[in-house]
Amino acid sequence: MTAVIVGANGQLGRALRVQFPDAVALGRGDLDVSDGGAVARYDWSGVDVVLNAAAWTAVDAAEDAGNHAAVRAANVEAVGHLADAGERHGFTLVHISSEYVFDGRHEGPIPEDLPPSPLSVYGRSKADGDREAARIERHYLVRTTWVVGDGGNFVRTMASLADRGISPSVVDDQIGRPTFTTDLAAGIAHLLGAGAPFGTYNLTAGGDPASWAEVAAAVFQARGRSADDVGRVGTADYFADKPQAAPRPLNSVLDLSKITATGFQPRDWRIGLREYLGG
């Protein structure tokens, strides 16, 4: 299988480079996928699969009207350019999506076929990007949550606060599962290797869902601090003095039954957390 990774320098891109060591790895400087001309001119001959890890992921900054065009270019137009190239050249497109395409009001784990209902600019851009990816038959739309990898992320921030003796307040009414990029990359490799039917798959860590505060408490305990050193606050109160913040879905728990039916068993997020933190 000849693979190309776009967005290869981000958190997921780095994990994909490890999972697919023979892939061609393209950062934005190598190929700006928001540039339709550049995507059309790229030599896709012989490419079997394109792994799209390029995206605008700064959720709050996306709310700034000055960034709207850039958000759409990265999360919608770029996906369309890759879909067009896939249609012309016959490669499979693997595109990464987010639970932010939903409003978080669904009761219980969210299935793949729930209609999108985004709350934010970022969420709307991801939902529109999903539609672009799904235009071609040969696609895997992989929806994930709370990504943690090699780069800045929530777990790394909490570990730093714990190590510096700081006791933060963390929201306790947003529920989901952290997903480590190593597991996300492994799940993508499984879908491709197993020849799973094309379409949308939820792919997160497994284990019991938790709030952001519970994840933070687990990080603190791993760092030798007490779980009680993490204060708990509701989303409404936490963001009351942050009018520029994007609205967040409260339920980020994705139903994993479809991907487990293909033979992939997501790893419990607590096991992934211990490995990520080195213990």
Buried (B, 14 or more C-beta within 10 A) or exposed (E): EBBBBBBBBBBBBBBBBEBBEEBBBBBBEEBBBBBBEEBEEBEBEEBBBBBBBBBBBBBBBBBEEEBBEBBBBBBBBBBBBBBBBBBEBEBBBBBBBBBBBBBBEBEEBBEBEEEBBBBBBBBBBBBBBBBBBBBBEBBBBBBBBBBBBBBEBBBBEBBEBBEEEEEBEBBBBBBBBBBBBBBBBBBBBBBBEEEBEBBBBBBBBBBEBBBBBBBBBBBBBBBEBEEEBBEBBEBEEBBEEEEEBBBBBBBBBBBBEBBEEBEBEBBBBBBBBEEBBEE
